[in-house]
Amino acid sequence: MLVIDPEECIDCSLCVPECPVNAIYFEDDLPPDQQHFLGINAEYAPRWPVISQVKDAPSDADEWAGIPSKYENHFNPEPAGRLEDSE
């Protein structure tokens, strides 16, 4: 999971097509069932590392794409490094 810092976002929309699961919306277009992610972004963006380089999606990204309730069932507030990054 990635978060977008609402204080840094300039609403340029460049990240929207980059999201492989279509999970990025302009605030005005955010579905009602996704509104809670505004607070999650605001809380965790200042705490987690900034991604400043393009990286490939994790190798298991497609497996996770259709799993419901990922946030509720799998969220960890600690920033996670990918295994490939530590090798």
N, C-alpha and C positions, 0 to 999 in steps of 0.2 A: 504494500500500500504506500502510495505517495501522498503528500499533502502539498497544497499551494498556499503560500503566505498571502493572506488578503491585503496585508500592508505593502507588499512588493508587487503584486499582480497589477499589470497596467491594462488588463482586458484586451490584449492584442489578439487573442484567440489562437495563437500559434500552437499551444499545447493541446487544443481540442482534438485535432485529427491524429495526434501522436498517441493518444490513449487507446490501447488495443481493445479495451472493453467498453468504450464510449461512456466513461464515467465522469467526464469533465463537462460542466455546463456553465454558461454565464449565470450569474446570481439570479437574474430575472427569469431565467428559464429552468431553474432548479425545481425538479418535481417535489411535491409536498412530502413524499416519503423519504426524501434525501436531504431535507432542510437541516437535520441535525449535523450533517457534515460541515456546515459553515463553522460551527463552534469547534469541531474537531480540527479543522484546518487552522483556525486561529490559535488553538491551544498548542498543537504539536509542531507547526511550521517553525516557530522560533527555537524549538528544542532540538529538532532533528537536523542532520547535516544537509547542506544545500547541494543539490546535484547540478553540477556545472558542465558536465560532459555527457554526450550521448552514449548510452549503453544499450546493449542488446537486452531484450526482455529475458526474464529468468526462464530457464529451460522448462519449468513446469507451469508456465503462465497459462497455457491453454487448458490445463487440467483444473486450475482454480477459477477460470473465467465463468463457469456456470454454477458454481457452488453458492447457494443462497446463504444469507446471514453471516457472511464472512466476518464483518466487523463484530457482531455480537458474539460469535463463537470462536474467533481466532485472533482477534486484535491483541497486540502486545505494545504497551506504551514505550518500550525501549526501542531506539532505532536499531534496525538489524542490518548487518552487512551480509552480502551474499557470499556463499561459500566460495564462488569463483574469485571473489576479491581477496580472500585470505590465503589463497594458495600461492 
